[in-house]
Amino acid sequence: MRLLLTSDTHVPRRAKVLPAQLLDALAAADAVVHAGDWTDTATLDLFQARARRLIGVYGNNDGPDLRARLPEVAHAELDGLRFGVVHETGPAAGRERRCADRFPELDVLVFGHSHIPWDSTAGNGLRLLNPGSPTDRRRQPHCTYMTAQITGGRLTGVTLHRLPPRR
């Protein structure tokens, strides 16, 4: 199973359109995970129309229209792995322990908010992934998103994709 992980798309505030590379990855994915801060319903509509399966949540910059359509926390089982999605997890210090305590039933937690890519594993085996942002790099050198695969009930091939600068 091929996965696309993204967050913090912030269209149209940070970019007028989503990067073509991200849209290509969306079309190729069996499941798409979006960890919030869509900021407009048109982006959610686009993802819903193009994704085979979409698991998404709202973020702190998402207004009432998006909050009416998306949960704060989402759960999904994908090929035997238990996924959770949430926008915010708090400060980096202590993140693994906090998330392991809050989500003991999960195998993988995808989160956003910081725009800073993250890939770590908590003491209980919980994998924490933040794909960064495909439209707003903040203090990072590149805008980013992630892809991954589930093979034999295991998360494999987690790849951080760096996008070229916008013109």
C-alpha positions in Angstrom: 0.0 0.0 0.0 1.4 3.4 -1.1 0.9 6.4 1.3 1.1 10.1 0.8 1.6 12.1 4.0 1.2 15.9 4.0 0.2 18.7 6.2 0.0 22.5 6.4 -1.0 23.1 2.8 -2.2 26.7 3.6 -3.7 27.3 0.2 -4.3 30.1 -0.9 -2.4 32.0 1.9 1.1 30.4 1.4 0.7 29.3 -2.2 -1.9 29.9 -4.9 -1.8 26.2 -6.0 -0.4 23.0 -4.7 3.0 21.8 -6.2 2.6 19.5 -9.2 4.9 16.9 -7.6 2.5 16.7 -4.6 -0.5 16.3 -6.9 1.3 13.5 -8.8 2.0 11.7 -5.5 -1.6 12.2 -4.5 -2.8 10.4 -7.7 -0.3 7.5 -7.1 -1.2 6.9 -3.4 -3.6 4.2 -2.2 -4.2 6.4 0.9 -3.5 10.0 1.7 -3.0 11.4 5.2 -3.4 15.2 5.7 -2.6 16.5 9.2 -4.5 19.8 9.0 -4.2 23.5 8.2 -5.8 23.2 4.8 -7.2 26.8 5.3 -9.7 26.5 2.4 -12.5 24.0 1.5 -11.4 24.0 -2.1 -8.2 22.1 -1.1 -10.2 19.6 0.9 -12.5 19.2 -2.1 -9.6 18.6 -4.4 -8.1 15.9 -2.1 -11.4 14.2 -1.7 -12.0 14.1 -5.4 -8.5 12.7 -6.2 -7.6 10.5 -3.3 -8.5 6.8 -3.3 -8.8 7.1 0.5 -8.3 10.3 2.5 -7.7 10.5 6.2 -7.5 14.1 7.4 -8.0 16.4 10.4 -8.5 20.1 10.9 -5.7 22.4 12.1 -5.5 25.6 14.2 -5.8 27.7 11.0 -8.9 26.0 9.7 -12.2 27.8 10.1 -15.7 26.5 10.9 -16.4 25.2 7.4 -13.4 22.8 7.6 -14.0 22.0 11.2 -17.6 20.9 10.3 -16.2 18.4 7.8 -13.1 17.1 9.6 -12.3 15.7 13.0 -9.7 17.0 15.4 -8.2 13.5 15.6 -8.6 10.7 13.1 -7.9 7.0 13.4 -7.6 4.5 10.6 -6.3 0.9 10.1 -4.2 0.6 7.0 -3.1 -2.9 6.0 -3.0 -3.9 9.7 -1.2 -0.8 11.0 -3.1 1.5 13.4 -2.7 5.1 12.3 -3.6 8.3 14.1 -3.6 11.8 12.7 -3.6 15.0 14.7 -2.5 18.5 13.9 -0.6 19.6 17.0 1.5 17.6 19.4 3.1 20.4 21.5 6.8 21.2 21.8 9.5 18.9 20.4 11.0 18.3 23.9 9.2 15.3 25.3 7.1 14.7 22.2 7.7 10.9 22.0 6.7 10.3 25.6 3.6 12.6 25.4 2.4 11.0 22.2 3.0 7.5 23.4 1.0 8.3 26.6 -1.8 9.9 24.6 -2.0 7.4 21.8 -1.0 4.0 23.3 -3.1 2.1 20.9 -1.4 3.4 17.7 1.5 2.1 15.6 1.9 5.4 13.6 1.0 9.0 14.4 1.1 11.6 11.7 1.1 15.2 12.8 1.8 18.7 11.5 1.7 22.3 12.7 5.4 23.1 13.0 6.2 22.7 9.3 9.3 20.9 10.5 9.8 17.4 9.2 10.0 14.8 11.9 10.6 11.0 12.0 11.2 9.3 15.3 10.0 6.3 17.3 8.8 6.5 20.9 9.9 4.0 23.6 6.7 2.0 23.1 7.3 1.6 19.3 5.0 4.4 18.2 6.3 5.9 15.0 5.9 9.7 14.8 5.9 11.4 11.4 5.6 15.1 10.4 5.8 15.6 6.7 6.5 19.3 7.0 4.7 21.6 4.5 4.6 21.5 0.7 3.9 25.3 0.5 5.5 27.0 3.5 9.0 26.0 4.5 9.3 28.5 7.4 12.8 28.1 8.7 13.4 24.9 6.8 15.6 24.8 3.6 12.8 23.2 1.6 9.0 22.7 1.4 8.4 19.0 2.0 6.0 16.1 2.1 6.4 12.3 2.8 5.6 9.1 1.1 5.7 5.6 2.6 4.6 2.1 2.0 3.0 -0.6 4.1 4.5 -4.0 3.2 3.6 -7.1 5.2 2.0 -5.1 8.0 5.1 -2.9 8.4 5.7 0.7 7.5 8.6 0.8 5.0 10.2 3.2 2.6 9.4 6.4 4.5 10.8 9.1 2.3 10.9 12.9 2.8 10.5 14.7 -0.5 12.1 18.1 -0.9 10.3 20.4 -3.3 12.0 22.8 -5.6 11.6 26.5 -4.8 8.5 28.1 -6.1 8.8 30.5 -9.0 
